[in-house]
């Protein structure tokens, strides 16, 4: 009685396995080489010189940069353990404080 290795028959046996680029990893190695070459080209293109004296872009958010918001007094969760703390009423700027405003 002849024994048939089911897994080997799916791959086409030992002799055809060597000619199958999927079975021996040739296609995978080619794909990885191509991906590596593309990645190197993209990284080298991203290493272009940067103009450090270029002006910083500004964006109009539609908000007054000097506006303040009222925060009422009350309780809030504080910290990792969610301890309950309380605070007095205070005001906070709506936008981030710039260096010029801080000075």
Secondary structure per residue as TSV (DSSP state, phi and psi in degrees):
chain	resnum	aa	ss	phi	psi
A	1	X	-	360.0	134.3
A	2	X	-	-88.6	131.9
A	3	X	-	-93.9	137.5
A	4	X	-	-118.6	124.6
A	5	X	-	-83.7	110.7
A	6	X	H	-61.2	-44.7
A	7	X	H	-64.7	-39.1
A	8	X	H	-68.0	-36.1
A	9	X	H	-69.8	-30.2
A	10	X	H	-67.9	-37.0
A	11	X	H	-79.9	-9.8
A	12	X	T	93.1	15.5
A	13	X	H	80.8	175.7
A	14	X	H	-69.6	-41.2
A	15	X	H	-69.8	-40.3
A	16	X	H	-80.0	-15.2
A	17	X	H	-65.3	-34.9
A	18	X	H	-69.5	-28.3
A	19	X	H	-89.5	-7.7
A	20	X	-	-88.8	112.7
A	21	X	H	-64.9	-24.9
A	22	X	H	-74.7	-34.1
A	23	X	H	-73.9	-38.1
A	24	X	H	-99.4	3.4
A	25	X	T	87.4	5.0
A	26	X	H	-62.0	-42.8
A	27	X	H	-63.9	-40.2
A	28	X	H	-64.4	-43.8
A	29	X	H	-64.0	-40.7
A	30	X	H	-62.3	-42.7
A	31	X	H	-64.2	-42.3
A	32	X	H	-65.4	-39.5
A	33	X	H	-61.6	-42.9
A	34	X	H	-64.3	-41.5
A	35	X	H	-64.7	-41.4
A	36	X	H	-62.8	-44.3
A	37	X	H	-62.8	-42.4
A	38	X	H	-63.7	-42.1
A	39	X	H	-63.0	-41.7
A	40	X	H	-63.0	-43.1
A	41	X	H	-62.9	-43.5
A	42	X	H	-65.0	-43.4
A	43	X	H	-64.1	-41.1
A	44	X	H	-66.6	-35.6
A	45	X	H	-68.1	-30.3
A	46	X	H	-77.4	-11.1
A	47	X	T	-91.0	24.8
A	48	X	-	-65.8	154.6
A	49	X	-	-61.9	147.2
A	50	X	-	-111.4	133.9
A	51	X	-	-84.6	103.2
A	52	X	T	-74.8	-13.9
A	53	X	T	-93.5	5.6
A	54	X	S	-66.4	144.7
A	55	X	-	-68.4	146.8
A	56	X	-	-79.9	127.5
A	57	X	-	-67.6	145.8
A	58	X	-	-115.0	148.0
A	59	X	-	-125.4	135.8
A	60	X	-	-87.1	110.0
A	61	X	-	-87.4	-8.8
A	62	X	S	83.9	3.3
A	63	X	S	-109.5	147.5
A	64	X	-	-71.3	118.9
A	65	X	T	-66.5	-12.8
A	66	X	T	-103.6	11.3
A	67	X	-	-77.4	147.2
A	68	X	E	-119.4	147.8
A	69	X	E	-114.3	142.1
A	70	X	E	-86.1	129.9
A	71	X	E	-111.9	116.8
A	72	X	-	-72.0	159.1
A	73	X	S	-67.2	150.6
A	74	X	E	163.6	-171.9
A	75	X	E	-101.2	152.1
A	76	X	E	-151.9	158.9
A	77	X	E	-80.1	135.4
A	78	X	E	-130.1	131.5
A	79	X	T	81.3	-179.3
A	80	X	T	-68.2	-33.4
A	81	X	T	-86.1	4.3
A	82	X	T	54.7	47.7
A	83	X	E	-67.9	144.3
A	84	X	E	-91.8	123.2
A	85	X	E	-118.7	164.6
A	86	X	E	-127.2	155.4
A	87	X	E	-139.8	155.3
A	88	X	-	-80.2	166.9
A	89	X	-	-67.7	144.4
A	90	X	E	-152.8	172.3
A	91	X	E	-117.4	149.0
A	92	X	E	-139.8	146.2
A	93	X	E	-69.0	144.0
A	94	X	S	-71.2	-37.4
A	95	X	S	-107.4	168.0
A	96	X	-	-63.8	150.2
A	97	X	-	-81.6	129.4
A	98	X	-	-84.1	167.2
A	99	X	H	-63.0	-40.0
A	100	X	H	-63.5	-41.0
A	101	X	H	-66.2	-36.9
A	102	X	H	-67.6	-39.7
A	103	X	-	-69.0	360.0
